[in-house]
Amino acid sequence: MFKPIFLAGLALVCAAFSAPAAPEPIVVVKQTTFNPTLSFRGVTGDAGLSRELTSILGACGWFDLVRGDKADFTLSGTRNGNVLQLTLEQGGAPVGAWSVTIAGGDRAVAKHAVDAIIEKTFKELKVRGFCTSRIAFCAQTAPGVRNIYVCDIDGNNVKQVTHYNSLCVEPCWFPDGKSIGYSKYNRTSIDVIQTVLASRRSRVLSNFRGINAGAAISPNGRQMAVILSPDHKVDLYILPIGGGKVRRLTSNMAVEASPCWSPDGRQLAFVSDETGAPRIFIASLDGSGRKRLPTIGSDAVTPDWSSDGKIVYATRVNGSYTLAVYDLKSGKNERITEMPGTWESPAWAADNRQVVCKRSDGAKSALYVVDTWTGRARLLLSTPYNLSMPVWSPCAR
């Protein structure tokens, strides 16, 4: 799971989609439910917009939708021309009202409306709405064939990005949310490619001799962390996007993988097997300040760094992979999945609460969203094909 895949590899019909140090103590998943309940009464006279709002509200993870008048909050809406008026009540008393200009389809309006509700309802928590974001992932449609797709946060609106008869894996987002980078396997090489979603235009970002894999784009979009092997050593490098001097961060007999950037772009977290098993390390961009994180389990792989200073990762516990979160500020480790299955490749949403990941049950793999506060998991997307390597986009504004 941790080392780069060396495989060789038609289109996926979108309609096929339905929505050896001793381990540290494991903190069991929280069992308390944080979410307030919400009863959505719909948008008067607009069934289509009501359906889209219900779907996005149910997927946002910040409310538990219920029916009836006993909910913590009640939400209702009216549409007047190109304006959607939403009213939120608590105990029968208005606590908030929002107007959303209707531009685009019902789904786009619903995303922006729910973002506004989340940000204003949870203002003191400084929550950032993320409903306009998307999730990129890989789908294996035939032996040796994987392509990149994107979907919305509720698993709907699936779009195919790449159309190759080979392997396209390890998707990563550019910070503007308009482009995706990924590793494309050719007959004798592996390249890192960028594809612009709107135009589907592509360009090669890295095609050095050997491996070009595991790309991660810096928060400012100017640099790329990538795994290269020009001298038969699998090491971590930084490349300026668009040309410039390549910087090597590691140089040893270990294998590095899965780099991710700190929110300020000054550090990288990555995986290395220099201790004999894959572990997560952090280092500055010049290679200094290198340290190993005190993760749980026998292995620790595929880290992702939240904007509020937490690293989520997959780790082997009792023979299978589970997910855990390490808080860089408190030093606390917490296991966040207990449901049976193998959990891999977690990636944060912009709300710093939820992660998208792959879960496999031995037969096939699907995509799930896990709430790191409560430990609850919901199925995001299941298809006849194996799905893997999901990654959440930045928010479109």
C-alpha positions as CSV (number, residue, x, y, z in Angstrom):
1,M,0.0,0.0,0.0
2,F,2.9,2.3,0.8
3,K,5.4,1.7,-1.9
4,P,4.7,3.0,-5.5
5,I,2.7,0.6,-7.6
6,F,4.4,-0.8,-10.7
7,L,1.7,-2.1,-13.0
8,A,0.8,-1.7,-16.6
9,G,-2.7,-1.0,-17.8
10,L,-12.4,1.8,-20.8
11,A,-14.1,4.5,-20.0
12,L,-16.3,4.2,-16.9
13,V,-20.0,4.8,-17.6
14,C,-20.9,7.5,-15.1
15,A,-24.4,6.0,-14.8
16,A,-22.8,3.0,-13.1
17,F,-22.3,5.1,-10.0
18,S,-24.7,5.0,-7.1
19,A,-24.5,7.4,-4.8
20,P,9.5,-2.0,15.5
21,A,8.9,0.5,18.3
22,A,6.1,-0.4,20.7
23,P,2.8,1.2,19.6
24,E,1.5,4.1,21.7
25,P,-1.9,3.7,23.5
26,I,-4.9,3.9,21.2
27,V,-7.6,6.3,22.1
28,V,-10.9,4.6,21.2
29,V,-13.3,6.5,18.9
30,K,-15.5,9.1,20.7
31,Q,-19.1,7.8,21.1
32,T,-20.7,11.2,21.8
33,T,-22.8,12.8,19.0
34,F,-22.0,16.4,18.5
35,N,-24.4,17.3,15.7
36,P,-27.6,19.3,16.4
37,T,-30.7,17.9,14.7
38,L,-32.4,19.8,11.9
39,S,-35.8,19.5,10.3
40,F,-35.9,20.8,6.7
41,R,-39.4,21.8,5.6
42,G,-38.3,22.3,2.0
43,V,-38.5,25.3,-0.4
44,T,-42.1,26.3,-1.0
45,G,-43.1,25.6,-4.6
46,D,-39.7,24.3,-5.7
47,A,-39.3,20.5,-5.3
48,G,-36.1,20.3,-7.3
49,L,-34.2,22.8,-5.2
50,S,-35.7,21.1,-2.1
51,R,-34.2,17.8,-3.2
52,E,-30.8,19.3,-3.8
53,L,-30.8,21.1,-0.4
54,T,-31.8,17.9,1.4
55,S,-28.9,16.0,-0.2
56,I,-26.3,18.6,0.6
57,L,-27.6,19.1,4.1
58,G,-27.4,15.4,4.7
59,A,-23.9,15.1,3.3
60,C,-22.4,18.2,5.0
61,G,-21.9,16.3,8.3
62,W,-22.8,19.3,10.6
63,F,-26.5,18.4,11.1
64,D,-28.5,15.3,11.7
65,L,-31.6,15.5,9.5
66,V,-34.8,14.5,11.2
67,R,-38.5,14.9,10.6
68,G,-41.1,16.7,12.8
69,D,-41.0,19.7,15.1
70,K,-38.8,18.3,17.9
71,A,-35.5,19.0,16.1
72,D,-33.0,21.5,17.6
73,F,-33.4,23.6,14.4
74,T,-36.0,24.0,11.8
75,L,-35.1,25.2,8.3
76,S,-37.6,26.5,5.7
77,G,-37.2,28.3,2.4
78,T,-39.1,30.3,-0.2
79,R,-38.1,31.3,-3.7
80,N,-38.8,34.7,-5.1
81,G,-37.6,35.0,-8.7
82,N,-33.8,34.6,-8.6
83,V,-33.5,34.9,-4.8
84,L,-33.8,32.0,-2.3
85,Q,-34.8,33.1,1.2
86,L,-33.9,30.6,4.0
87,T,-35.1,30.9,7.6
88,L,-33.6,29.0,10.5
89,E,-35.6,28.6,13.7
90,Q,-34.8,27.3,17.2
91,G,-37.8,26.4,19.4
92,G,-40.1,28.4,17.1
93,A,-38.0,31.5,17.3
94,P,-36.0,32.8,14.3
95,V,-32.3,32.6,14.8
96,G,-31.1,33.3,11.3
97,A,-32.1,34.3,7.8
98,W,-30.1,34.1,4.6
99,S,-30.7,35.3,1.0
100,V,-28.9,33.4,-1.7
101,T,-28.9,34.7,-5.3
102,I,-29.9,31.9,-7.6
103,A,-27.3,31.6,-10.3
104,G,-26.7,28.3,-12.1
105,G,-28.5,25.1,-11.4
106,D,-30.3,24.0,-8.3
107,R,-27.3,22.0,-7.1
108,A,-25.0,25.0,-7.2
109,V,-27.5,27.1,-5.3
110,A,-27.9,24.4,-2.7
111,K,-24.1,24.1,-2.1
112,H,-23.7,27.9,-1.5
113,A,-26.8,28.0,0.7
114,V,-25.7,25.2,3.0
115,D,-22.2,26.7,3.2
116,A,-23.8,30.0,4.4
117,I,-25.9,28.1,7.0
118,I,-22.9,26.2,8.3
119,E,-20.6,29.2,8.6
120,K,-23.2,31.4,10.3
121,T,-24.7,28.7,12.6
122,F,-21.2,27.6,13.8
123,K,-19.6,31.1,13.6
124,E,-17.9,30.8,17.0
125,L,-16.1,27.6,15.8
126,K,-14.9,29.5,12.7
127,V,-16.1,26.6,10.5
128,R,-15.5,27.0,6.8
129,G,-18.2,25.8,4.5
130,F,-16.9,23.2,2.1
131,C,-20.0,22.1,0.1
132,T,-18.7,23.7,-3.1
133,S,-15.7,21.4,-2.9
134,R,-15.3,18.2,-4.9
135,I,-13.6,14.8,-4.4
136,A,-11.2,13.3,-6.9
137,F,-10.6,9.6,-6.9
138,C,-9.4,6.6,-8.9
139,A,-11.7,3.9,-10.4
140,Q,-10.3,0.6,-11.7
141,T,-12.5,-0.4,-14.6
142,A,-10.3,-3.2,-16.0
143,P,-7.1,-5.0,-15.0
144,G,-4.3,-2.4,-15.4
145,V,-6.7,0.4,-16.1
146,R,-7.5,3.2,-13.6
147,N,-8.7,6.6,-14.4
148,I,-9.4,9.8,-12.4
149,Y,-12.9,11.0,-11.6
150,V,-14.5,13.7,-9.5
151,C,-17.8,13.9,-7.6
152,D,-19.6,16.2,-5.2
153,I,-19.6,15.8,-1.4
154,D,-22.8,13.7,-1.5
155,G,-21.3,11.3,-4.1
156,N,-23.4,12.7,-7.0
157,N,-22.4,14.6,-10.1
158,V,-19.7,12.1,-11.1
159,K,-17.4,13.3,-13.9
160,Q,-14.6,11.4,-15.6
161,V,-11.3,13.4,-15.9
162,T,-8.9,11.1,-17.6
163,H,-9.5,8.6,-20.5
164,Y,-6.4,6.4,-20.7
165,N,-6.0,2.7,-21.2
166,S,-3.4,2.6,-18.5
167,L,-3.0,3.6,-14.9
168,C,-3.8,7.1,-13.7
169,V,-3.4,7.2,-9.9
170,E,-2.5,9.4,-6.9
171,P,-4.6,12.4,-7.7
172,C,-3.8,15.7,-6.1
173,W,-5.5,19.1,-6.3
174,F,-4.0,22.5,-7.3
175,P,-4.9,25.1,-4.7
176,D,-7.4,26.9,-7.0
177,G,-9.5,23.7,-7.3
178,K,-9.4,23.9,-11.0
179,S,-6.7,21.4,-11.9
180,I,-5.7,17.9,-10.8
181,G,-2.3,16.4,-10.8
182,Y,-1.7,12.6,-11.0
183,S,0.7,9.9,-11.9
184,K,0.3,8.3,-15.3
185,Y,1.9,5.0,-16.0
186,N,3.3,4.5,-19.5
187,R,5.0,1.4,-21.0
188,T,8.4,2.2,-19.7
189,S,8.0,5.3,-17.4
190,I,5.8,7.1,-14.9
191,D,5.0,10.8,-15.5
192,V,3.2,13.4,-13.4
193,I,0.5,15.1,-15.4
194,Q,-1.7,18.1,-14.7
195,T,-5.2,18.3,-16.2
196,V,-7.4,21.4,-16.2
197,L,-10.9,20.3,-15.4
198,A,-12.8,22.9,-17.5
199,S,-10.9,22.4,-20.7
200,R,-9.4,18.9,-20.1
201,R,-6.1,20.3,-21.4
202,S,-3.1,18.5,-19.9
203,R,0.6,19.0,-19.5
204,V,3.6,17.0,-18.2
205,L,4.9,18.3,-14.8
206,S,7.6,15.7,-14.2
207,N,9.0,13.0,-16.5
208,F,12.5,12.3,-15.1
209,R,14.0,8.9,-15.7
210,G,12.6,6.3,-13.4
211,I,9.7,7.0,-11.0
212,N,7.7,10.2,-11.0
213,A,5.0,9.6,-8.4
214,G,3.1,10.8,-5.3
215,A,2.9,14.4,-6.3
216,A,1.6,17.1,-3.9
217,I,1.1,20.7,-4.9
218,S,2.3,23.5,-2.4
219,P,-0.4,25.8,-0.9
220,N,0.7,28.6,-3.1
221,G,0.7,26.5,-6.2
222,R,4.3,27.2,-7.2
223,Q,6.0,24.0,-6.1
224,M,5.5,20.3,-6.2
225,A,6.7,17.7,-3.8
226,V,7.3,14.4,-5.7
227,I,8.9,11.1,-5.4
228,L,11.7,10.5,-8.0
229,S,14.3,7.8,-8.6
230,P,16.8,9.1,-11.2
231,D,19.7,7.2,-9.5
232,H,17.7,4.1,-8.5
233,K,17.0,5.6,-5.0
234,V,13.4,6.4,-4.2
235,D,13.6,9.8,-2.6
236,L,11.7,13.0,-2.0
237,Y,12.2,16.1,-4.2
238,I,10.8,19.5,-4.6
239,L,10.2,20.9,-8.1
240,P,9.3,24.4,-9.1
241,I,6.2,24.2,-11.3
242,G,6.9,25.6,-14.7
243,G,10.7,25.0,-14.5
244,G,13.6,25.7,-12.2
245,K,16.1,24.0,-10.0
246,V,15.1,20.6,-8.5
247,R,15.8,20.3,-4.8
248,R,16.4,16.9,-3.2
249,L,15.2,16.4,0.4
250,T,16.2,12.8,1.1
251,S,19.1,10.7,0.0
252,N,19.4,7.2,1.5
253,M,18.5,3.6,0.9
254,A,15.1,3.9,2.3
255,V,12.0,4.4,0.2
256,E,10.0,7.6,0.6
257,A,6.4,8.1,-0.4
258,S,3.1,10.1,0.1
259,P,4.4,13.7,0.7
260,C,1.9,16.3,1.9
261,W,2.4,20.0,2.7
262,S,1.9,21.9,5.9
263,P,-0.8,24.6,5.7
264,D,1.9,27.4,5.6
265,G,3.9,25.6,3.0
266,R,7.1,25.5,5.1
267,Q,7.2,21.8,5.9
268,L,6.4,18.4,4.4
269,A,5.1,15.3,6.0
270,F,6.0,12.1,4.2
271,V,6.4,8.3,4.7
272,S,9.8,6.5,4.9
273,D,10.7,3.0,5.7
274,E,14.2,3.9,7.1
275,T,13.4,2.3,10.4
276,G,12.4,-1.0,8.8
277,A,8.7,-0.3,8.5
278,P,6.8,2.7,7.0
279,R,6.5,5.6,9.4
280,I,5.6,9.3,9.0
281,F,8.3,12.0,9.2
282,I,8.2,15.8,9.1
283,A,10.9,18.0,7.7
284,S,11.5,21.6,6.6
285,L,11.9,22.3,2.9
286,D,15.7,22.3,3.2
287,G,15.6,18.9,4.9
288,S,16.3,20.2,8.3
289,G,14.3,19.7,11.5
290,R,13.5,16.1,10.4
291,K,11.5,14.2,13.1
292,R,9.4,11.1,13.2
293,L,5.8,11.4,14.4
294,P,4.8,9.2,17.3
295,T,2.1,7.4,15.4
296,I,0.1,4.3,16.6
297,G,0.1,0.9,15.0
298,S,2.8,-1.2,13.4
299,D,2.8,0.9,10.1
300,A,1.8,4.5,9.4
301,V,1.2,5.7,5.8
302,T,-0.6,8.2,3.5
303,P,-0.6,11.3,5.8
304,D,-2.7,14.4,5.1
305,W,-2.3,17.7,7.0
306,S,-5.3,19.8,8.0
307,S,-5.2,23.5,8.1
308,D,-5.6,23.5,11.9
309,G,-2.6,21.3,12.6
310,K,-3.7,17.7,12.6
311,I,-2.4,14.8,10.6
312,V,-4.7,12.0,9.6
313,Y,-3.1,8.7,8.4
314,A,-3.7,5.0,7.9
315,T,-2.0,2.6,10.2
316,R,-1.9,-1.2,10.7
317,V,-3.6,-2.4,13.9
318,N,-4.4,-6.0,14.6
319,G,-3.6,-7.0,11.0
320,S,-5.6,-4.5,9.1
321,Y,-5.4,-0.8,8.3
322,T,-7.5,1.7,10.3
323,L,-7.4,5.5,10.5
324,A,-6.0,7.7,13.2
325,V,-5.4,11.4,13.8
326,Y,-2.3,12.9,15.4
327,D,-2.7,16.5,16.8
328,L,0.6,18.3,16.4
329,K,-0.4,20.9,19.0
330,S,-1.4,18.5,21.8
331,G,0.6,15.4,20.8
332,K,-2.5,13.3,21.1
333,N,-3.2,10.3,18.9
334,E,-6.8,9.2,18.3
335,R,-8.1,6.2,16.4
336,I,-11.2,7.2,14.4
337,T,-12.4,4.1,12.7
338,E,-13.7,0.9,14.4
339,M,-16.1,-0.4,11.7
340,P,-14.7,-3.7,10.2
341,G,-12.8,-3.5,7.0
342,T,-9.5,-2.0,5.7
343,W,-9.4,1.8,5.8
344,E,-6.8,3.6,3.7
345,S,-5.8,6.9,2.0
346,P,-7.6,9.5,4.2
347,A,-7.8,13.2,3.1
348,W,-9.2,16.2,5.0
349,A,-12.2,18.3,4.0
350,A,-11.8,22.0,4.4
351,D,-13.9,21.9,7.6
352,N,-11.0,20.2,9.4
353,R,-13.5,17.7,10.8
354,Q,-14.3,15.1,8.1
355,V,-12.0,12.9,6.0
356,V,-12.7,11.0,2.8
357,C,-11.1,7.6,2.5
358,K,-11.1,4.2,0.8
359,R,-12.7,1.2,2.6
360,S,-12.4,-2.3,1.4
361,D,-14.1,-5.4,2.7
362,G,-12.1,-8.1,0.9
363,A,-14.3,-8.1,-2.2
364,K,-14.1,-4.5,-3.5
365,S,-13.4,-1.0,-2.3
366,A,-15.7,2.0,-1.9
367,L,-15.3,5.6,-0.7
368,Y,-16.5,6.7,2.7
369,V,-16.5,9.9,4.7
370,V,-15.5,9.6,8.4
371,D,-16.4,12.2,11.0
372,T,-13.2,12.5,13.1
373,W,-15.2,14.1,16.0
374,T,-17.7,11.3,16.4
375,G,-16.2,8.3,14.5
376,R,-19.3,7.9,12.4
377,A,-18.8,6.9,8.8
378,R,-21.1,7.2,5.8
379,L,-20.9,5.6,2.4
380,L,-20.0,8.2,-0.2
381,L,-19.7,6.2,-3.4
382,S,-20.0,2.5,-4.3
383,T,-19.8,1.2,-7.8
384,P,-19.2,-2.1,-9.6
385,Y,-15.5,-1.0,-9.8
386,N,-12.8,-0.7,-7.1
387,L,-12.5,2.9,-6.0
388,S,-9.4,4.3,-4.3
389,M,-7.1,7.3,-3.4
390,P,-9.7,9.9,-2.8
391,V,-8.7,13.5,-2.1
392,W,-10.8,16.5,-1.2
393,S,-10.4,19.7,-3.2
394,P,-10.0,23.2,-1.8
395,C,-13.3,25.2,-1.7
396,A,-14.4,26.9,-4.8
397,R,-15.3,30.5,-4.1
